[in-house]
Amino acid sequence: MLKDMFKKTYTLIDSKYKTPDKADEPNIPAGLWRKCNKCGQPIYAEDVRNNFYICPKCKGYFRVHAYRRIEMTADAGSFEEWDKEMEFANPLDFPGYEKKIEAAREKTKLNEAIVTGKCTIGGEPAVLGVCDARFIMSSMGHVVGEKIARAVERATKEQLPVIIFACSGGARMQEGIVSLMQMAKTSAALKRHHNAGQLFVNVLTDPTTGGVTASFAMLGDIILAEPGALIGFAGPRVIEQTIGQKLPEGFQRSEFLQDHGFVDKIVKREDMKSTISAILKLHHPHKQEDNGENTSFHVDNCSQPAGLSGKEKKTKNRRNKKSPWDTVQLSRSAERPVASDYINAVFDDFMEFHGDRYFGDDGAVVGGLAFFHGMPVTVIGQEKGKNTKDNIKRNFGMPSPEGYRKALRLMKQAETFGRPVICFVDTPGAFCGLEAEERGQGEAIARNLFEMADITVPMLSIVIGEGGSGGALAMAVANEVWMLENAIYSILSPEGFASILYKDSKKASDAARVMKITARDLMELGLIERIIAEEEPASAENLTDLAKEMDSAMEAFFAKYAAMPKEEIASGRYDRFRRM
């Protein structure tokens, strides 16, 4: 009885539900399905190819082979490869190195870890270099360094921009000190390219580490990165072993690098070609006649008293009825447009860039490139928030040292490429905080004043709200300074002035009257060149009208300075302040 109790009874069930033989399985062609190495899910290979080699399920980025990357970036049929075959060398006679190179060549069908050449991107000519991680993790030995140096030298000679997609484990250990020297070689070639006024754009992909990060990968005039890419000097495992701590989530990823000021812009792979093409267009050498417009703009005498214009006469009585304290209140109104509103209203195709390349990206300063009537310009603005969350992100428009350093970086870049600079000033003052002092707030402001004094491209600053103290002046060392009618520009806030001189901050309205901080006061003192009238206080409703007036005045400004030699532009700015 017990024997029958444990008798096997699955025969019928097994015959009904038996697992089919492998011969009965559907025949799936090899390579049709793959497993995502990030999320582990099965994915259809064709979907991945059509999705720029991004997992359609977890959105993880797969590494891209060099020729695939070129296919995704260069215009069809335009790529002309340079230095495809270069002689191999084993400078240290490292054992087994030749076999390793031969195996990498056999696997990748490449001569070395980078492909270089010339192409067009969106119709724009450029020199392109693409690293391939399959070749010994795209480490940089002599041949890689030589190919990059040759490509950059040729680009300098032919006056072409350079685009390099970086991907590397760092220096190549098998070549020792010779590999280390490639860091200096590639950097030196790029310095000559920079001195020749040519553009270098670097795209950081996963991973970019070691000696490559510490050389050409971080020297771009503009540094782009793919989302989530690992970027750093020391690898995360090395850091964890050294400090004995677990690293935080997202450490050394693209987003971390942008937050800390070292990446201009994170660009999705599907947008990379159009972004690079737009950057190349924004770096065209430009003459005003290039845009097909009449360049004989009427140039107003901007230094004449603002009250002489027709619009100013209409508003004279209105101004006289308004007290300086009323103007202070209007300059601080939450209804006033912020810098980005004017940027988007006046300029076309604004592309924002981030970071000071030292410490961080300050939300209180926005900056980047745009077109003004077809002319590339650099635009920078002190930015206040429009709600509580945005104000916290923007620190209520009070820049930290990294904000001023970001602004100066963009100004110096504009000088390199001959672009005019327009600054929108709107701050209650530079941020007064422990961390700002630790990072050198005074030095950052002083450095801006020092460097802006002799920048050789036209510079225009427009005070659109509050122009508070040295925090405002650090973005207003310009050839001309304009103010909106209801803006203010002062040594400090009226409340602070009253506290210091009257020992009573409640006397701020009295302080505002004696401080001479309104646009009308400053025009009469000869400290600004133009007042932009506000028929009604600036707001979203009349932003278009204000933008039109700015646009018209800027046309005259650029026409005036277009014919001036660089030295005269800088000396004119010096003379402007020397008279004060």
C-alpha positions in Angstrom: 0.0 0.0 0.0 2.8 2.4 0.9 4.5 1.4 -2.3 1.5 2.5 -4.4 1.2 5.8 -2.5 4.5 7.0 -3.9 4.0 5.5 -7.4 4.9 7.9 -10.3 1.7 9.2 -11.9 3.0 11.9 -14.2 3.2 9.9 -17.4 -0.2 11.2 -18.8 0.5 14.7 -17.7 3.9 14.6 -19.2 2.6 13.3 -22.5 0.1 16.2 -22.7 2.3 19.1 -21.5 5.8 17.8 -22.4 8.5 20.3 -23.2 8.9 20.4 -27.0 12.1 19.1 -28.5 14.6 21.6 -29.6 13.9 20.5 -33.1 10.4 21.8 -32.6 11.5 25.3 -31.5 11.0 28.3 -33.8 14.1 29.0 -35.9 15.3 32.5 -34.8 18.1 33.9 -37.0 21.3 34.5 -35.1 21.8 38.1 -34.0 18.1 38.9 -34.2 17.7 39.3 -30.4 20.2 40.5 -27.9 20.4 40.9 -24.2 20.9 44.4 -22.8 24.0 44.4 -20.7 22.4 47.2 -18.5 18.9 46.1 -17.7 19.3 42.4 -18.7 16.1 42.4 -20.9 15.9 40.8 -24.3 15.9 43.4 -27.1 15.3 43.3 -30.8 18.6 44.1 -32.5 16.9 46.1 -35.3 15.1 48.3 -32.8 18.5 49.1 -31.2 20.1 50.0 -34.5 17.1 52.2 -35.4 17.3 53.8 -31.9 20.9 55.1 -32.2 22.2 52.1 -30.3 20.1 52.9 -27.2 18.2 50.2 -25.3 14.5 50.8 -26.1 13.6 49.5 -22.6 16.0 51.0 -20.1 17.3 53.8 -22.3 20.9 52.7 -21.6 23.6 53.7 -24.1 25.6 51.0 -25.9 29.1 51.8 -27.0 29.3 52.7 -30.7 32.0 51.5 -33.1 34.1 54.2 -34.7 32.7 53.8 -38.2 29.1 53.6 -36.9 29.7 56.8 -35.0 31.1 58.5 -38.2 28.0 57.3 -40.1 25.8 58.8 -37.4 27.7 62.1 -37.4 29.1 62.9 -40.8 27.0 63.7 -43.9 26.6 60.6 -46.1 29.6 60.0 -48.3 31.5 63.0 -47.0 34.1 61.3 -44.7 37.7 61.1 -46.0 39.9 59.1 -43.7 43.4 60.3 -42.8 46.4 58.2 -41.7 44.4 54.9 -41.9 47.6 52.8 -41.7 50.4 53.8 -39.3 53.4 51.8 -38.4 53.3 50.0 -35.1 56.1 50.4 -32.5 56.8 48.7 -29.2 59.0 51.4 -27.5 59.5 49.4 -24.3 59.8 46.0 -26.0 56.9 45.0 -23.8 56.4 41.2 -23.9 53.3 40.1 -25.8 52.4 43.6 -26.9 52.7 42.8 -30.6 50.3 39.9 -30.3 47.8 42.1 -28.3 47.8 44.7 -31.1 47.4 42.0 -33.8 44.5 40.5 -31.9 42.8 44.0 -31.6 43.3 44.7 -35.3 41.8 41.3 -36.2 38.8 41.9 -33.9 38.1 45.5 -34.9 39.4 45.7 -38.4 41.0 48.9 -37.3 44.7 49.9 -37.5 44.5 51.7 -34.1 42.1 52.9 -31.4 41.1 56.1 -33.2 39.8 57.0 -36.7 40.5 60.5 -38.0 39.6 62.3 -41.1 37.7 65.2 -42.8 34.0 65.5 -43.4 31.0 67.7 -43.4 28.4 67.8 -40.6 25.1 69.4 -41.6 27.0 70.9 -44.6 29.7 72.3 -42.3 33.3 71.2 -43.0 35.2 69.8 -40.0 38.0 67.4 -38.9 36.5 64.4 -37.1 38.2 62.0 -34.7 36.4 59.0 -33.1 37.8 56.7 -30.5 36.8 53.0 -30.5 36.7 51.2 -27.1 37.0 47.8 -28.8 40.7 48.5 -29.5 42.5 47.9 -26.1 39.8 50.1 -24.4 40.8 53.0 -26.8 43.9 53.6 -24.6 46.3 56.3 -25.9 49.6 55.1 -27.1 52.1 56.7 -29.5 50.0 55.9 -32.6 46.8 57.3 -31.1 48.6 60.5 -30.0 50.3 60.9 -33.3 47.0 60.5 -35.3 45.3 63.1 -33.1 48.3 65.5 -33.4 48.5 65.1 -37.2 44.7 65.7 -37.5 44.8 68.8 -35.4 47.8 70.2 -37.2 46.2 69.7 -40.5 43.0 71.3 -39.3 45.0 74.3 -38.1 46.6 74.6 -41.5 43.3 74.3 -43.4 41.5 76.5 -40.8 39.0 73.8 -39.9 37.2 73.1 -36.6 38.0 69.8 -34.8 35.4 67.4 -33.4 36.7 64.5 -31.3 34.5 61.8 -29.7 36.5 60.7 -26.7 36.2 57.2 -25.2 39.2 55.7 -23.4 40.5 53.8 -20.5 43.4 56.3 -20.3 47.1 55.9 -21.1 48.4 52.6 -22.6 50.3 50.8 -20.0 52.4 48.8 -22.4 54.0 52.0 -23.7 54.8 53.4 -20.3 56.3 56.9 -20.3 55.9 57.2 -24.1 52.2 56.9 -23.7 52.4 59.6 -21.0 54.1 62.0 -23.5 51.1 61.8 -25.8 49.1 63.8 -23.2 51.5 66.7 -23.7 51.7 66.2 -27.5 48.0 66.3 -28.2 47.5 69.2 -25.8 50.3 71.2 -27.4 48.8 70.7 -30.9 45.4 71.9 -29.6 47.0 75.0 -28.1 48.3 76.0 -31.5 44.9 75.3 -33.0 43.3 77.5 -30.4 45.9 80.3 -30.9 45.0 80.2 -34.6 41.4 81.0 -33.6 40.0 77.6 -34.6 37.2 75.7 -32.8 37.6 72.5 -30.9 34.5 70.6 -29.7 34.9 67.5 -27.6 32.2 64.9 -27.1 32.7 62.8 -24.0 31.3 59.2 -24.2 31.4 56.2 -21.9 34.0 55.8 -20.5 36.4 58.7 -20.7 39.1 58.3 -18.1 42.7 58.6 -17.1 45.3 60.4 -19.2 42.8 61.1 -22.0 40.6 63.0 -19.5 43.7 64.8 -18.3 44.6 66.0 -21.8 42.7 66.5 -25.0 39.3 65.3 -23.7 38.9 68.3 -21.3 40.4 71.0 -23.5 37.4 71.7 -25.8 36.2 75.2 -26.4 32.9 73.5 -26.0 32.6 70.2 -24.2 29.5 68.0 -24.9 28.7 64.7 -23.2 26.3 61.8 -23.8 23.9 61.1 -20.9 25.2 58.9 -18.2 28.8 58.6 -19.5 31.5 57.7 -17.0 34.0 60.6 -17.0 36.9 61.1 -14.6 40.7 61.0 -14.0 40.9 58.1 -11.6 38.5 55.2 -12.0 35.8 54.7 -9.4 37.2 51.4 -8.2 40.6 53.1 -7.6 39.0 56.0 -5.7 36.9 53.6 -3.5 40.0 51.6 -2.7 42.0 54.7 -1.9 39.6 56.5 0.4 37.9 53.3 1.7 34.4 54.7 1.1 31.5 53.8 -1.2 31.0 56.5 -3.9 27.6 58.2 -4.2 25.2 57.4 -6.9 25.9 59.2 -10.1 29.5 60.1 -9.1 31.7 60.8 -12.2 28.7 60.6 -14.6 28.0 63.3 -17.2 25.3 64.9 -15.1 27.8 65.1 -12.1 30.4 66.7 -14.4 27.9 69.3 -15.7 26.7 70.2 -12.1 30.4 70.7 -11.2 31.2 73.0 -14.1 33.1 70.8 -16.5 30.6 70.0 -19.2 28.9 72.7 -21.3 25.9 70.6 -22.4 24.6 67.0 -22.1 23.2 66.0 -25.5 21.1 62.9 -26.3 22.6 60.8 -29.0 19.8 61.4 -31.4 20.4 65.1 -31.2 24.2 65.0 -31.4 24.6 65.6 -35.1 22.2 68.6 -35.2 23.8 70.1 -32.1 27.3 69.9 -33.5 26.0 71.3 -36.8 24.4 74.2 -35.0 27.6 74.9 -33.0 29.7 74.9 -36.2 27.2 77.4 -37.8 27.5 79.6 -34.7 31.3 79.8 -35.2 31.2 81.0 -38.8 33.4 84.1 -39.3 30.8 86.7 -39.9 30.5 90.0 -41.7 27.3 92.0 -41.4 26.8 91.8 -45.2 26.7 88.0 -44.9 23.1 88.1 -43.7 22.0 90.0 -46.8 20.7 93.0 -44.9 21.4 96.6 -45.5 24.5 97.3 -43.3 24.1 101.1 -43.4 22.1 101.2 -40.2 21.3 104.6 -38.9 23.5 105.0 -35.8 21.9 107.1 -33.1 24.0 109.4 -31.0 23.5 107.1 -28.0 25.3 109.5 -25.6 22.8 112.3 -26.1 20.3 112.9 -23.3 17.5 110.3 -23.5 14.8 113.0 -23.0 15.4 114.3 -26.6 13.8 111.3 -28.3 10.1 111.4 -29.2 9.2 108.6 -27.0 11.1 110.1 -24.1 9.2 113.4 -24.5 5.9 111.6 -24.2 7.0 109.9 -21.0 8.8 112.8 -19.3 5.8 113.9 -17.2 5.2 110.3 -16.1 8.8 110.0 -15.0 8.7 113.2 -13.0 5.7 112.0 -11.0 7.5 108.7 -10.1 9.8 108.8 -7.0 13.1 107.0 -6.9 11.6 104.6 -4.4 8.8 103.8 -6.7 11.4 102.9 -9.3 13.2 100.6 -6.8 9.9 98.8 -6.2 9.3 98.4 -9.9 12.8 97.1 -10.6 12.2 94.3 -8.0 8.7 93.4 -9.3 8.0 89.7 -9.7 6.2 90.6 -12.9 9.3 91.9 -14.7 10.7 89.7 -17.4 14.0 87.9 -16.5 17.2 87.7 -18.6 16.2 84.5 -20.4 12.9 86.1 -21.5 14.8 88.9 -23.2 17.3 86.5 -24.7 14.6 84.4 -26.3 12.7 87.5 -27.4 15.6 89.3 -29.0 17.9 86.5 -30.3 17.4 83.4 -32.4 18.5 79.8 -31.7 20.0 80.4 -28.2 22.1 77.5 -27.1 22.9 77.5 -23.4 26.3 76.4 -22.1 27.1 75.5 -18.5 30.0 75.6 -16.0 33.0 77.6 -15.1 35.5 74.7 -15.7 36.7 75.1 -12.1 34.0 74.2 -9.6 30.4 74.4 -10.6 27.5 75.7 -12.7 25.8 78.7 -11.2 22.1 78.9 -11.9 22.2 82.7 -11.2 24.0 83.2 -14.5 22.8 81.9 -17.9 25.0 82.1 -21.0 25.6 80.7 -24.4 25.5 81.4 -28.1 22.8 82.8 -30.3 22.2 84.6 -33.6 21.3 88.3 -33.9 20.0 88.9 -37.5 22.2 86.0 -38.7 25.3 87.2 -36.7 26.7 84.8 -34.0 26.8 86.5 -30.6 27.6 85.5 -27.0 24.7 86.3 -24.6 25.0 86.2 -20.9 22.4 87.1 -18.2 22.0 87.3 -14.5 18.9 85.3 -13.9 16.2 85.6 -11.2 13.6 82.9 -10.7 9.9 83.2 -11.4 8.7 81.1 -8.5 10.0 79.9 -5.2 11.5 76.7 -6.6 13.2 78.6 -9.5 14.4 81.3 -7.2 16.1 78.7 -5.0 17.8 77.2 -8.1 18.8 80.7 -9.3 19.8 81.8 -5.7 17.4 84.8 -6.2 19.7 86.2 -8.9 22.7 86.5 -6.6 25.7 85.0 -8.5 28.4 83.0 -6.7 32.1 83.0 -7.8 31.5 80.2 -10.3 28.7 82.3 -12.0 31.2 85.2 -12.6 33.8 82.7 -13.8 31.4 81.1 -16.2 30.5 84.5 -17.6 34.2 85.4 -18.1 34.9 82.1 -19.7 32.2 82.7 -22.3 33.4 86.3 -22.8 37.0 85.1 -23.5 35.7 82.4 -25.8 33.7 85.1 -27.7 36.9 87.1 -28.0 38.7 84.1 -29.5 36.0 83.7 -32.2 35.3 87.4 -32.8 31.7 87.4 -31.4 30.1 90.5 -29.8 29.0 90.0 -26.2 25.7 91.1 -24.7 25.1 91.0 -21.0 21.7 91.4 -19.2 22.3 92.7 -15.7 19.7 91.9 -13.0 21.0 91.2 -9.5 20.4 92.5 -6.0 24.2 91.9 -5.6 26.8 89.1 -5.5 25.9 86.3 -3.1 27.2 86.9 0.4 27.7 83.5 2.0 30.3 81.4 3.6 30.8 79.2 0.6 31.1 82.2 -1.7 33.9 83.6 0.4 35.6 80.2 0.6 35.7 80.1 -3.2 36.9 83.6 -3.7 33.9 85.9 -4.4 36.1 89.1 -4.3 38.7 87.6 -6.6 36.1 86.4 -9.1 34.5 89.9 -9.4 37.9 91.6 -9.6 39.1 89.2 -12.3 36.0 90.0 -14.4 36.7 93.7 -14.1 40.4 93.2 -15.0 39.8 90.9 -18.0 36.7 92.7 -19.4 38.7 95.9 -19.6 40.6 95.0 -22.7 38.5 92.3 -24.4 38.7 93.2 -28.1 35.1 92.5 -29.2 32.2 94.9 -28.8 30.5 94.5 -25.4 27.0 95.8 -24.5 25.4 95.6 -21.0 21.7 96.2 -20.4 20.4 96.7 -16.8 16.9 95.2 -16.9 16.0 95.2 -13.2 18.3 95.6 -10.2 21.9 96.5 -10.8 23.3 95.9 -7.4 26.9 96.9 -6.4 30.0 95.1 -7.7 27.8 92.1 -8.4 26.3 94.0 -11.3 29.5 95.9 -12.3 31.2 92.5 -12.9 29.0 92.1 -15.9 28.9 95.8 -17.0 32.4 96.7 -18.0 31.1 97.3 -21.5 31.5 99.7 -24.4 28.0 100.9 -23.6 25.6 100.4 -20.7 21.9 100.8 -21.3 19.1 100.7 -18.7 15.4 100.0 -18.9 13.4 103.0 -17.6 12.4 101.3 -14.4 15.7 99.6 -13.6 18.2 100.8 -11.0 22.0 100.7 -10.7 23.5 101.4 -7.3 26.5 101.0 -5.0 24.2 98.8 -2.8 20.6 98.5 -1.9 18.8 101.6 -0.5 18.1 99.6 2.7 21.8 98.9 3.1 22.7 102.5 2.4 20.2 103.7 5.0 21.4 101.3 7.6 25.0 102.4 7.1 24.6 106.2 6.8 21.3 106.8 8.6 21.5 103.9 11.1 17.9 103.1 10.1 17.0 100.8 7.2 13.4 102.2 7.3 14.8 105.3 5.7 15.4 103.4 2.4 13.1 105.7 0.5 15.1 108.8 1.6 18.3 106.9 0.6 16.9 106.1 -2.8 16.4 109.8 -3.5 19.9 110.9 -2.6 21.7 107.9 -4.1 20.9 108.8 -7.8 20.2 105.3 -8.9 17.5 105.7 -11.5 18.1 105.5 -15.3 17.4 109.2 -15.6 19.8 110.1 -12.8 22.6 108.0 -14.3 22.0 109.4 -17.8 22.4 112.9 -16.4 25.6 111.9 -14.7 27.0 110.5 -18.0 27.3 107.0 -16.6 25.0 105.2 -19.1 24.4 105.7 -22.8 20.8 104.8 -23.4 17.4 104.5 -21.6 14.9 102.0 -23.0 11.5 103.5 -22.3 8.8 101.5 -20.5 5.4 102.9 -21.6 4.1 100.6 -18.9 6.3 98.7 -16.4 8.0 95.8 -18.0 6.0 92.6 -18.0 5.2 89.6 -20.2 2.5 91.6 -21.9 4.8 94.3 -23.3 7.9 92.2 -23.6 7.6 92.1 -27.4 7.6 95.9 -27.6 10.7 96.2 -25.4 12.4 93.5 -27.4 11.7 95.4 -30.6 13.2 98.6 -29.2 16.3 96.6 -28.0 16.6 95.0 -31.4 16.6 98.3 -33.2 19.1 99.9 -30.9 21.4 96.8 -31.1 21.4 97.0 -34.9 22.8 100.6 -34.5 25.3 99.5 -31.8 26.7 96.6 -33.9 26.9 98.8 -37.0 28.8 101.4 -35.1 31.4 99.0 -33.8 31.7 96.7 -36.8 34.1 99.1 -38.6 36.3 99.7 -35.5 39.7 97.9 -35.2 39.9 95.5 -32.2 42.4 97.8 -30.4 40.1 100.8 -30.8 37.1 98.8 -29.3 39.2 97.9 -26.2 40.7 101.4 -25.8 37.3 103.0 -26.2 36.0 100.9 -23.3 39.0 102.1 -21.2 38.4 105.7 -22.1 34.7 105.4 -21.2 35.6 104.4 -17.6 38.6 106.7 -17.4 36.2 109.7 -17.8 34.2 108.7 -14.8 
